[in-house]
Amino acid sequence: MKGSDRAWLRQQSRWGSVVAGLGGLLLAGGVLLQLLVRGLAWDPRLLSGLGLLLLGLGAGQLVRQASLRRDPAAARRQRLEAQDERSAGIRARAGLRAFIVSSLCTWALLRWTSFASNGQLPVLSGDTLWYALIAILLLPQLVFFCSLLVEERRG
């Protein structure tokens, strides 16, 4: 394995460790707040959920880097792919599409809330609100991954 490949793997592993560590801290903080503090203005499970998400992302990155250490050819391909201008352009376009979808979904939910406060639409509460928030989270991710697949097949 070349020096540049090793340096890239170290950098990626460092980021994975930082993200996993931050996720672990947020998860622990959320659990402790939930157990020890009552009457917070916000739900500490949100902090725990964010921590769990970051912990999973960081752990996934660390597992990926560990497998790439055993296969120098795959590590080189991954590094070249990450630094390829065409791939970076594809990721940027997919990210832009996902951002636009995220912005539109958020705008629509804010408009709904605005109209609901005037009595023109029903108020989103309970499960309906959570489903709307989940859609705002997942729909842009779906658009991002579908855009990546379509762009890769075209190019």
SEDRENTOR-842683 format. One record per residue (C-alpha): residue number from 0; z, x, y; chain. Coordinates in steps of 0.001 Angstrom, whole numbers. Example, Ala and Ser with C-alpha at 12.3 -4.5 7.8 and 13.67 -1.06 7.14 Angstrom:
% residues 2
R pos       z       x       y unit
R   0    7800   12300   -4500    A
R   1    7140   13670   -1060    A
//
This chain:
% residues 155
R pos       z       x       y unit
R   0       0       0       0    A
R   1    -984    1375    3397    A
R   2    1473    1956    6205    A
R   3      31    -840    8331    A
R   4     440   -3277    5436    A
R   5    4057   -2191    4908    A
R   6    4797   -2517    8623    A
R   7    3269   -5998    8686    A
R   8    5319   -7032    5631    A
R   9    8513   -5690    7239    A
R  10    7790   -7594   10439    A
R  11    7107  -10836    8547    A
R  12   10251  -10361    6450    A
R  13   12282   -9723    9604    A
R  14   11043  -12989   11108    A
R  15   11829  -14814    7874    A
R  16   15353  -13384    7870    A
R  17   15938  -14336   11510    A
R  18   14665  -17888   11001    A
R  19   16655  -18343    7767    A
R  20   19799  -16917    9387    A
R  21   19457  -19155   12428    A
R  22   18860  -22119   10132    A
R  23   21984  -21302    8130    A
R  24   24060  -21106   11317    A
R  25   22723  -24422   12617    A
R  26   23264  -26092    9248    A
R  27   26844  -24813    9041    A
R  28   27502  -25790   12656    A
R  29   26187  -29302   12075    A
R  30   28280  -29768    8946    A
R  31   31416  -28431   10673    A
R  32   30873  -30671   13689    A
R  33   30419  -33670   11418    A
R  34   33636  -32891    9546    A
R  35   35866  -31792   12428    A
R  36   34748  -33576   15603    A
R  37   34683  -37335   16030    A
R  38   33096  -39360   18794    A
R  39   30266  -37037   19774    A
R  40   27587  -38545   21988    A
R  41   24962  -37389   19466    A
R  42   24772  -37271   15693    A
R  43   25602  -33798   14291    A
R  44   23300  -34520   11348    A
R  45   20418  -33804   13729    A
R  46   21704  -30242   14077    A
R  47   22171  -29983   10308    A
R  48   18641  -31284    9733    A
R  49   17150  -28736   12116    A
R  50   19182  -26017   10418    A
R  51   17983  -27111    7000    A
R  52   14373  -27101    8202    A
R  53   14676  -23581    9638    A
R  54   16529  -22345    6565    A
R  55   13728  -23646    4337    A
R  56   11004  -22124    6514    A
R  57   12743  -18747    6605    A
R  58   13448  -18747    2879    A
R  59    9832  -19665    2158    A
R  60    8651  -16768    4310    A
R  61   11003  -14368    2495    A
R  62    9836  -15540    -944    A
R  63    6207  -15179     149    A
R  64    6795  -11652    1430    A
R  65    8651  -10669   -1747    A
R  66    5684  -11772   -3856    A
R  67    3266   -9907   -1567    A
R  68    5274   -6689   -1996    A
R  69    4435   -6786   -5703    A
R  70     702   -7239   -5020    A
R  71    -581   -4743   -2410    A
R  72   -4131   -6166   -2505    A
R  73   -2861   -9665   -1720    A
R  74    -675   -8261    1063    A
R  75   -3683   -6554    2614    A
R  76   -5750   -9760    2400    A
R  77   -2931  -11748    4014    A
R  78   -2562   -9221    6845    A
R  79   -6298   -9158    7511    A
R  80   -6441  -12960    7419    A
R  81   -3547  -13226    9877    A
R  82   -5245  -10788   12257    A
R  83   -8789  -12160   11868    A
R  84  -10189  -13554   15137    A
R  85  -12117  -16349   13428    A
R  86   -9017  -17520   11577    A
R  87   -6966  -17298   14766    A
R  88   -9543  -19480   16527    A
R  89   -9456  -22036   13717    A
R  90   -5642  -22146   13852    A
R  91   -5744  -22479   17649    A
R  92   -8171  -25428   17507    A
R  93   -6129  -27120   14789    A
R  94   -2980  -26549   16833    A
R  95   -4613  -28054   19911    A
R  96   -5605  -31166   17960    A
R  97   -2076  -31491   16579    A
R  98    -613  -31063   20078    A
R  99   -2883  -33787   21453    A
R 100   -1904  -36167   18634    A
R 101    1778  -35331   19160    A
R 102    1477  -35957   22894    A
R 103    -306  -39276   22358    A
R 104    2252  -40446   19793    A
R 105    5140  -39490   22068    A
R 106    3471  -41167   25047    A
R 107    2914  -44340   23001    A
R 108    6548  -44430   21876    A
R 109    7758  -43863   25439    A
R 110    5486  -46644   26702    A
R 111    6776  -48964   23967    A
R 112   10362  -48145   24980    A
R 113    9513  -48782   28612    A
R 114    7972  -52178   27869    A
R 115   10849  -53010   25511    A
R 116   13374  -52348   28282    A
R 117   11603  -55032   30359    A
R 118   11579  -57495   27473    A
R 119    7790  -57359   27052    A
R 120    7985  -55831   23553    A
R 121   10675  -55892   20856    A
R 122   13236  -53092   21034    A
R 123   12809  -50405   18384    A
R 124   16106  -49967   16602    A
R 125   17485  -49066   13228    A
R 126   14928  -48262   10558    A
R 127   11942  -49093   12759    A
R 128   12953  -46435   15272    A
R 129   13442  -43830   12541    A
R 130   10038  -44652   11025    A
R 131    8430  -44189   14441    A
R 132   10182  -40841   14913    A
R 133    9160  -39689   11437    A
R 134    5550  -40646   12209    A
R 135    5694  -38631   15445    A
R 136    6892  -35642   13422    A
R 137    4549  -35900   10434    A
R 138    1297  -37169   11950    A
R 139     627  -34017   14042    A
R 140    1357  -31839   11011    A
R 141   -1099  -33846    8944    A
R 142   -3718  -33502   11702    A
R 143   -3088  -29737   11851    A
R 144   -3529  -29184    8113    A
R 145   -6539  -31495    7838    A
R 146   -8146  -29708   10806    A
R 147   -7577  -26367    9094    A
R 148   -9228  -27610    5904    A
R 149  -12221  -29124    7709    A
R 150  -12765  -26036    9895    A
R 151  -12497  -23672    6912    A
R 152  -15090  -25656    4972    A
R 153  -17466  -25723    7944    A
R 154  -17276  -22051    8729    A
//
